[in-house]
Amino acid sequence: MADDLGDKTEPATPKRKEEARRQGQVAVSRDVSTAAVLLGGVGLLGAMLPVGLQKMTEMTRQGLTLSFPGEWYRDISIDQVYTILIQTGVTVGALSLPIVLGIVALGSLATLLQTGLLWRTTAFKLDWSRINPAKGFSRLASLRSLVELVKGLLKIAIITGIGLWVTRHDVLRVPELIQVELSAVLPLAGSLAFKIGLAVSGAIALLAVLDYAYQRYEWERSLRMSKQEIKEEQKAAEGDPLIKSRVRTAQRELIKKRMLAAVKTADVVITNPTHLAVALKYDTATMTAPVVVAKGAGVLAERIRELARHHSVPVVENKFVARTVFKLVDVGKEIPQDLYRAVAEILAFVYRAKGVTA
């Protein structure tokens, strides 16, 4: 958690969160992994309890009923000892291996679900400032450390209280087990252990949900940004305004050059007569309507007129058509149907002047 958030009142941007993830700074609750391990372990133990109790009862009964002569250790062979050890190890391994593998898988999955894949993390770089004793003591005495201490004590108290409450009736039966046969002791003990494990792991799971919510809140709070930081991030993402302005200017100049180069291909230039100029091209074989190849106002209009005269493109004055086309039609687009008649009359006039039959 940041020592002093100051004016950092804005939620972190997605870019800031992604950078924090790459550095290994994520919201993680160790209680979630603990709860997953305990719940998974209790569930697996419950599933294997009948078989496990049967196997352990048989092993215990065989061990207690063995009868050896006074000098039995002199007659027993290494092979017999080896066989006994192998049988015991195989039985214990067969019972414990699924539980161990399940617990490891659940613990890893619980952590992975919280952190995701962090292959490029830089969180493990050595930071000499963390070794500073003064800073270490200040971290120990910080508010967060106090909160963690209180949380730990509350967890111990809650879990202990739940365990005692769940077993309040079963504990009274423990002295009676002295008079019970062995075949009945193990099932009772297993049932009691399962009940305690289930209650405790359930309590830890509930605490884990609350702790993860708290860790998520602290993570979000530690990543808060000031308004200035957000502006700088947006500026960096969008690029330098000066460079962007230069790029836009260059793009406009390129478009303008291409447009002026297209004036020589026009069939007519319609003017307003001096303020506006619109160049139209119409090819009956490839076009359904005349297309605007260039337009401009002021200095640009004058440049279009000059190019038209230079390339012997007819220049016709028509204020209504010039204003309407300039306002409504972009370069490279066809004129609207409402102007077909007016433009057709202009083109017919031009074709007649050239001696061309439309």
Secondary structure, DSSP 8 states (H G I E B T S, - for coil): --S--TT--B---HHHHHHHHHTT-----HHHHHHHHHHHHHHHHHHHHHHHHHHHHHHHHHHHH----TTHHHH--HHHHHHHHHHHHHHHHHHHHHHHHHHHHHHHHHHHHHH---TT--TTS--GGGG-HHHHHHHHTSHHHHHHHHHHHHHHHHHHHHHHHHTTTTGGGGGGGGGS-HHHHHHHHHHHHHHHHHHHHHHHHHHHHHHHHHHHHHHHHHT-B-HHHHHHHHHHHH--HHHHHHHHHHHHHHHHHHHHHGGGG-SEEEESSSSEEEEEE--TTT-SS-EEEEEEETHHHHHHHHHHHHTT--EEE-HHHHHHHHHH--TT-B--GGGHHHHHHHHHHHHHHHT---
